[in-house]
Amino acid sequence: MMIPCVVTGIRLALLALTKPGDGVMIQSPVYGPFRFSVEATERRLMDAPLKRDDTGRYSMDLDAVEKQLQAGAKALVLCNPH
């Protein structure tokens, strides 16, 4: 399947794999249109913010991810904040 852009791909994936009201996790900071894709598909936005160290590098906060999974997140939109 050809998809014109990543944002369209995310929306199509969310429509196919989740239901309205389902929790979808992002890890801020995230590309803004990814956040809007979750909201535009009527999914519940759940944030597990990345940790930033003293050098400015980001890493996953696995405790925050686990918390959102336990709260019902059904999907994760993964984005590398480069």
MARDRENBA-569262 format. One record per atom (N, C-alpha, C): residue number from 0; residue in one letter; atom name; y, x, z. Coordinates in Angstrom, 1 decimal. Layout:
BEGIN
+-----+--------+-------+--------+--------+--------+
! num ! residu ! atome !      y !      x !      z !
+-----+--------+-------+--------+--------+--------+
! NUM !      A !    CA !      Y !      X !      Z !
...
+-----+--------+-------+--------+--------+--------+
***
This chain:
BEGIN
+-----+--------+-------+--------+--------+--------+
! num ! residu ! atome !      y !      x !      z !
+-----+--------+-------+--------+--------+--------+
!   0 !      M !     N !   -1.2 !    0.8 !    0.0 !
!   0 !      M !    CA !    0.0 !    0.0 !    0.0 !
!   0 !      M !     C !    1.2 !    0.9 !    0.0 !
!   1 !      M !     N !    2.2 !    0.6 !   -0.9 !
!   1 !      M !    CA !    3.4 !    1.3 !   -0.9 !
!   1 !      M !     C !    4.4 !    0.6 !    0.0 !
!   2 !      I !     N !    5.1 !    1.4 !    0.8 !
!   2 !      I !    CA !    6.1 !    0.9 !    1.8 !
!   2 !      I !     C !    7.4 !    1.6 !    1.5 !
!   3 !      P !     N !    8.5 !    0.9 !    1.4 !
!   3 !      P !    CA !    9.8 !    1.5 !    1.0 !
!   3 !      P !     C !   10.4 !    2.5 !    2.0 !
!   4 !      C !     N !   10.1 !    2.2 !    3.3 !
!   4 !      C !    CA !   10.6 !    3.1 !    4.3 !
!   4 !      C !     C !    9.9 !    2.9 !    5.6 !
!   5 !      V !     N !   10.1 !    3.9 !    6.5 !
!   5 !      V !    CA !    9.3 !    3.8 !    7.8 !
!   5 !      V !     C !    9.6 !    2.6 !    8.6 !
!   6 !      V !     N !   10.9 !    2.2 !    8.6 !
!   6 !      V !    CA !   11.2 !    1.0 !    9.4 !
!   6 !      V !     C !   10.5 !   -0.3 !    8.9 !
!   7 !      T !     N !   10.4 !   -0.4 !    7.6 !
!   7 !      T !    CA !    9.6 !   -1.5 !    7.1 !
!   7 !      T !     C !    8.2 !   -1.4 !    7.4 !
!   8 !      G !     N !    7.6 !   -0.2 !    7.4 !
!   8 !      G !    CA !    6.3 !    0.1 !    7.8 !
!   8 !      G !     C !    6.0 !   -0.3 !    9.2 !
!   9 !      I !     N !    6.9 !    0.0 !   10.1 !
!   9 !      I !    CA !    6.8 !   -0.3 !   11.5 !
!   9 !      I !     C !    6.8 !   -1.9 !   11.7 !
!  10 !      R !     N !    7.7 !   -2.5 !   11.0 !
!  10 !      R !    CA !    7.8 !   -4.0 !   11.1 !
!  10 !      R !     C !    6.5 !   -4.6 !   10.6 !
!  11 !      L !     N !    6.0 !   -4.2 !    9.5 !
!  11 !      L !    CA !    4.7 !   -4.7 !    9.0 !
!  11 !      L !     C !    3.6 !   -4.5 !    9.9 !
!  12 !      A !     N !    3.5 !   -3.3 !   10.5 !
!  12 !      A !    CA !    2.4 !   -3.0 !   11.4 !
!  12 !      A !     C !    2.5 !   -3.8 !   12.7 !
!  13 !      L !     N !    3.7 !   -4.0 !   13.2 !
!  13 !      L !    CA !    3.9 !   -4.9 !   14.4 !
!  13 !      L !     C !    3.5 !   -6.3 !   14.1 !
!  14 !      L !     N !    3.9 !   -6.8 !   12.9 !
!  14 !      L !    CA !    3.5 !   -8.2 !   12.5 !
!  14 !      L !     C !    2.0 !   -8.3 !   12.3 !
!  15 !      A !     N !    1.3 !   -7.3 !   11.9 !
!  15 !      A !    CA !   -0.1 !   -7.4 !   11.6 !
!  15 !      A !     C !   -0.9 !   -7.2 !   12.9 !
!  16 !      L !     N !   -0.5 !   -6.3 !   13.8 !
!  16 !      L !    CA !   -1.3 !   -5.9 !   14.9 !
!  16 !      L !     C !   -0.9 !   -6.5 !   16.3 !
!  17 !      T !     N !    0.2 !   -7.2 !   16.3 !
!  17 !      T !    CA !    0.7 !   -7.8 !   17.6 !
!  17 !      T !     C !    1.1 !   -9.2 !   17.4 !
!  18 !      K !     N !    1.4 !   -9.9 !   18.5 !
!  18 !      K !    CA !    1.8 !  -11.3 !   18.4 !
!  18 !      K !     C !    3.2 !  -11.4 !   19.0 !
!  19 !      P !     N !    4.0 !  -12.4 !   18.6 !
!  19 !      P !    CA !    5.3 !  -12.6 !   19.3 !
!  19 !      P !     C !    5.1 !  -12.6 !   20.8 !
!  20 !      G !     N !    6.0 !  -11.9 !   21.5 !
!  20 !      G !    CA !    6.0 !  -11.9 !   22.9 !
!  20 !      G !     C !    5.2 !  -10.7 !   23.5 !
!  21 !      D !     N !    4.3 !  -10.1 !   22.6 !
!  21 !      D !    CA !    3.6 !   -8.9 !   23.0 !
!  21 !      D !     C !    4.5 !   -7.7 !   23.4 !
!  22 !      G !     N !    4.1 !   -6.9 !   24.3 !
!  22 !      G !    CA !    4.9 !   -5.8 !   24.7 !
!  22 !      G !     C !    4.7 !   -4.6 !   23.7 !
!  23 !      V !     N !    5.8 !   -4.0 !   23.3 !
!  23 !      V !    CA !    5.7 !   -2.8 !   22.4 !
!  23 !      V !     C !    6.5 !   -1.7 !   23.0 !
!  24 !      M !     N !    5.8 !   -0.6 !   23.3 !
!  24 !      M !    CA !    6.5 !    0.5 !   24.0 !
!  24 !      M !     C !    7.2 !    1.4 !   23.0 !
!  25 !      I !     N !    8.4 !    1.9 !   23.4 !
!  25 !      I !    CA !    9.1 !    3.0 !   22.7 !
!  25 !      I !     C !    9.3 !    4.0 !   23.8 !
!  26 !      Q !     N !    9.7 !    5.2 !   23.3 !
!  26 !      Q !    CA !   10.0 !    6.3 !   24.3 !
!  26 !      Q !     C !   11.4 !    6.8 !   23.9 !
!  27 !      S !     N !   12.4 !    6.3 !   24.6 !
!  27 !      S !    CA !   13.8 !    6.8 !   24.3 !
!  27 !      S !     C !   14.0 !    8.2 !   24.8 !
!  28 !      P !     N !   14.8 !    8.9 !   24.1 !
!  28 !      P !    CA !   15.6 !    8.5 !   22.9 !
!  28 !      P !     C !   14.8 !    8.3 !   21.7 !
!  29 !      V !     N !   15.1 !    7.2 !   21.0 !
!  29 !      V !    CA !   14.4 !    6.8 !   19.8 !
!  29 !      V !     C !   15.4 !    6.5 !   18.7 !
!  30 !      Y !     N !   14.9 !    6.6 !   17.4 !
!  30 !      Y !    CA !   15.7 !    6.2 !   16.3 !
!  30 !      Y !     C !   16.0 !    4.7 !   16.4 !
!  31 !      G !     N !   17.3 !    4.4 !   16.4 !
!  31 !      G !    CA !   17.8 !    3.0 !   16.7 !
!  31 !      G !     C !   17.1 !    1.9 !   16.0 !
!  32 !      P !     N !   16.9 !    2.1 !   14.6 !
!  32 !      P !    CA !   16.2 !    1.0 !   13.9 !
!  32 !      P !     C !   14.8 !    0.7 !   14.4 !
!  33 !      F !     N !   14.1 !    1.7 !   15.0 !
!  33 !      F !    CA !   12.8 !    1.4 !   15.6 !
!  33 !      F !     C !   12.9 !    0.4 !   16.7 !
!  34 !      R !     N !   13.9 !    0.5 !   17.5 !
!  34 !      R !    CA !   14.2 !   -0.4 !   18.6 !
!  34 !      R !     C !   14.4 !   -1.8 !   18.0 !
!  35 !      F !     N !   15.3 !   -1.9 !   17.0 !
!  35 !      F !    CA !   15.6 !   -3.1 !   16.4 !
!  35 !      F !     C !   14.4 !   -3.8 !   15.7 !
!  36 !      S !     N !   13.5 !   -3.0 !   15.2 !
!  36 !      S !    CA !   12.2 !   -3.5 !   14.5 !
!  36 !      S !     C !   11.4 !   -4.2 !   15.6 !
!  37 !      V !     N !   11.3 !   -3.7 !   16.8 !
!  37 !      V !    CA !   10.5 !   -4.4 !   17.8 !
!  37 !      V !     C !   11.2 !   -5.8 !   18.1 !
!  38 !      E !     N !   12.5 !   -5.7 !   18.3 !
!  38 !      E !    CA !   13.2 !   -7.0 !   18.6 !
!  38 !      E !     C !   13.2 !   -8.0 !   17.5 !
!  39 !      A !     N !   13.3 !   -7.5 !   16.2 !
!  39 !      A !    CA !   13.4 !   -8.4 !   15.1 !
!  39 !      A !     C !   12.1 !   -9.1 !   14.8 !
!  40 !      T !     N !   11.0 !   -8.5 !   15.3 !
!  40 !      T !    CA !    9.7 !   -9.1 !   15.2 !
!  40 !      T !     C !    9.3 !  -10.0 !   16.4 !
!  41 !      E !     N !   10.3 !  -10.2 !   17.3 !
!  41 !      E !    CA !   10.1 !  -11.0 !   18.4 !
!  41 !      E !     C !    9.0 !  -10.5 !   19.4 !
!  42 !      R !     N !    8.9 !   -9.2 !   19.5 !
!  42 !      R !    CA !    8.1 !   -8.5 !   20.4 !
!  42 !      R !     C !    8.9 !   -8.1 !   21.6 !
!  43 !      R !     N !    8.3 !   -7.9 !   22.7 !
!  43 !      R !    CA !    9.0 !   -7.5 !   24.0 !
!  43 !      R !     C !    9.1 !   -6.0 !   24.0 !
!  44 !      L !     N !   10.3 !   -5.5 !   24.1 !
!  44 !      L !    CA !   10.6 !   -4.1 !   24.1 !
!  44 !      L !     C !   10.3 !   -3.5 !   25.5 !
!  45 !      M !     N !    9.5 !   -2.5 !   25.5 !
!  45 !      M !    CA !    9.1 !   -1.8 !   26.8 !
!  45 !      M !     C !    9.4 !   -0.3 !   26.6 !
!  46 !      D !     N !   10.2 !    0.3 !   27.5 !
!  46 !      D !    CA !   10.6 !    1.7 !   27.3 !
!  46 !      D !     C !    9.9 !    2.6 !   28.4 !
!  47 !      A !     N !    9.4 !    3.7 !   27.9 !
!  47 !      A !    CA !    8.9 !    4.7 !   28.7 !
!  47 !      A !     C !    9.6 !    6.0 !   28.4 !
!  48 !      P !     N !   10.8 !    6.2 !   28.9 !
!  48 !      P !    CA !   11.7 !    7.3 !   28.5 !
!  48 !      P !     C !   11.0 !    8.7 !   28.6 !
!  49 !      L !     N !   11.3 !    9.5 !   27.6 !
!  49 !      L !    CA !   10.9 !   10.9 !   27.6 !
!  49 !      L !     C !   11.6 !   11.7 !   28.7 !
!  50 !      K !     N !   10.9 !   12.7 !   29.1 !
!  50 !      K !    CA !   11.5 !   13.6 !   30.1 !
!  50 !      K !     C !   12.2 !   14.7 !   29.4 !
!  51 !      R !     N !   13.3 !   15.1 !   29.9 !
!  51 !      R !    CA !   14.1 !   16.2 !   29.2 !
!  51 !      R !     C !   14.2 !   17.4 !   30.3 !
!  52 !      D !     N !   13.8 !   18.6 !   29.8 !
!  52 !      D !    CA !   13.8 !   19.7 !   30.8 !
!  52 !      D !     C !   15.1 !   20.4 !   30.7 !
!  53 !      D !     N !   15.3 !   21.5 !   31.5 !
!  53 !      D !    CA !   16.5 !   22.2 !   31.6 !
!  53 !      D !     C !   16.9 !   22.9 !   30.3 !
!  54 !      T !     N !   16.0 !   23.1 !   29.4 !
!  54 !      T !    CA !   16.3 !   23.7 !   28.1 !
!  54 !      T !     C !   16.6 !   22.7 !   27.0 !
!  55 !      G !     N !   16.6 !   21.4 !   27.4 !
!  55 !      G !    CA !   16.9 !   20.3 !   26.4 !
!  55 !      G !     C !   15.7 !   19.8 !   25.6 !
!  56 !      R !     N !   14.5 !   20.4 !   25.9 !
!  56 !      R !    CA !   13.3 !   19.9 !   25.3 !
!  56 !      R !     C !   12.7 !   18.7 !   25.9 !
!  57 !      Y !     N !   12.1 !   17.8 !   25.1 !
!  57 !      Y !    CA !   11.6 !   16.5 !   25.6 !
!  57 !      Y !     C !   10.1 !   16.6 !   25.7 !
!  58 !      S !     N !    9.5 !   15.9 !   26.6 !
!  58 !      S !    CA !    8.1 !   15.7 !   26.7 !
!  58 !      S !     C !    7.8 !   14.3 !   27.2 !
!  59 !      M !     N !    6.5 !   13.9 !   26.9 !
!  59 !      M !    CA !    6.1 !   12.6 !   27.4 !
!  59 !      M !     C !    6.0 !   12.5 !   28.9 !
!  60 !      D !     N !    6.5 !   11.4 !   29.4 !
!  60 !      D !    CA !    6.3 !   11.1 !   30.8 !
!  60 !      D !     C !    5.1 !   10.2 !   30.9 !
!  61 !      L !     N !    4.0 !   10.8 !   31.2 !
!  61 !      L !    CA !    2.7 !   10.1 !   31.2 !
!  61 !      L !     C !    2.6 !    9.0 !   32.2 !
!  62 !      D !     N !    3.3 !    9.3 !   33.4 !
!  62 !      D !    CA !    3.4 !    8.2 !   34.4 !
!  62 !      D !     C !    4.1 !    7.0 !   33.9 !
!  63 !      A !     N !    5.2 !    7.2 !   33.2 !
!  63 !      A !    CA !    6.0 !    6.1 !   32.6 !
!  63 !      A !     C !    5.2 !    5.3 !   31.5 !
!  64 !      V !     N !    4.4 !    6.1 !   30.7 !
!  64 !      V !    CA !    3.5 !    5.5 !   29.7 !
!  64 !      V !     C !    2.5 !    4.6 !   30.4 !
!  65 !      E !     N !    1.8 !    5.2 !   31.4 !
!  65 !      E !    CA !    0.8 !    4.4 !   32.2 !
!  65 !      E !     C !    1.4 !    3.2 !   32.8 !
!  66 !      K !     N !    2.6 !    3.3 !   33.3 !
!  66 !      K !    CA !    3.2 !    2.1 !   34.0 !
!  66 !      K !     C !    3.4 !    1.0 !   32.9 !
!  67 !      Q !     N !    3.9 !    1.3 !   31.7 !
!  67 !      Q !    CA !    4.1 !    0.3 !   30.7 !
!  67 !      Q !     C !    2.7 !   -0.2 !   30.2 !
!  68 !      L !     N !    1.7 !    0.6 !   30.1 !
!  68 !      L !    CA !    0.4 !    0.1 !   29.7 !
!  68 !      L !     C !   -0.1 !   -0.9 !   30.7 !
!  69 !      Q !     N !    0.0 !   -0.6 !   32.0 !
!  69 !      Q !    CA !   -0.4 !   -1.5 !   33.1 !
!  69 !      Q !     C !    0.4 !   -2.8 !   33.0 !
!  70 !      A !     N !    1.7 !   -2.7 !   32.6 !
!  70 !      A !    CA !    2.6 !   -3.9 !   32.5 !
!  70 !      A !     C !    2.3 !   -4.7 !   31.2 !
!  71 !      G !     N !    1.3 !   -4.3 !   30.4 !
!  71 !      G !    CA !    0.9 !   -5.1 !   29.2 !
!  71 !      G !     C !    1.3 !   -4.6 !   27.9 !
!  72 !      A !     N !    1.8 !   -3.4 !   27.7 !
!  72 !      A !    CA !    2.1 !   -2.9 !   26.4 !
!  72 !      A !     C !    0.9 !   -3.0 !   25.5 !
!  73 !      K !     N !    1.1 !   -3.5 !   24.3 !
!  73 !      K !    CA !    0.0 !   -3.7 !   23.3 !
!  73 !      K !     C !    0.1 !   -2.6 !   22.2 !
!  74 !      A !     N !    1.2 !   -2.0 !   22.0 !
!  74 !      A !    CA !    1.4 !   -1.0 !   21.0 !
!  74 !      A !     C !    2.5 !    0.0 !   21.4 !
!  75 !      L !     N !    2.5 !    1.1 !   20.7 !
!  75 !      L !    CA !    3.4 !    2.2 !   21.0 !
!  75 !      L !     C !    4.0 !    2.6 !   19.6 !
!  76 !      V !     N !    5.3 !    2.6 !   19.5 !
!  76 !      V !    CA !    6.0 !    3.2 !   18.4 !
!  76 !      V !     C !    6.4 !    4.6 !   18.8 !
!  77 !      L !     N !    5.7 !    5.6 !   18.1 !
!  77 !      L !    CA !    5.9 !    7.0 !   18.5 !
!  77 !      L !     C !    6.9 !    7.6 !   17.6 !
!  78 !      C !     N !    7.9 !    8.3 !   18.2 !
!  78 !      C !    CA !    9.0 !    8.9 !   17.5 !
!  78 !      C !     C !    9.3 !   10.3 !   18.2 !
!  79 !      N !     N !    9.4 !   11.3 !   17.3 !
!  79 !      N !    CA !    9.7 !   12.7 !   17.8 !
!  79 !      N !     C !   11.3 !   12.8 !   17.7 !
!  80 !      P !     N !   11.9 !   13.0 !   18.9 !
!  80 !      P !    CA !   13.4 !   13.2 !   18.9 !
!  80 !      P !     C !   13.8 !   14.6 !   18.5 !
!  81 !      H !     N !   13.8 !   14.9 !   17.2 !
!  81 !      H !    CA !   14.1 !   16.3 !   16.8 !
!  81 !      H !     C !   15.5 !   16.6 !   16.7 !
+-----+--------+-------+--------+--------+--------+
***
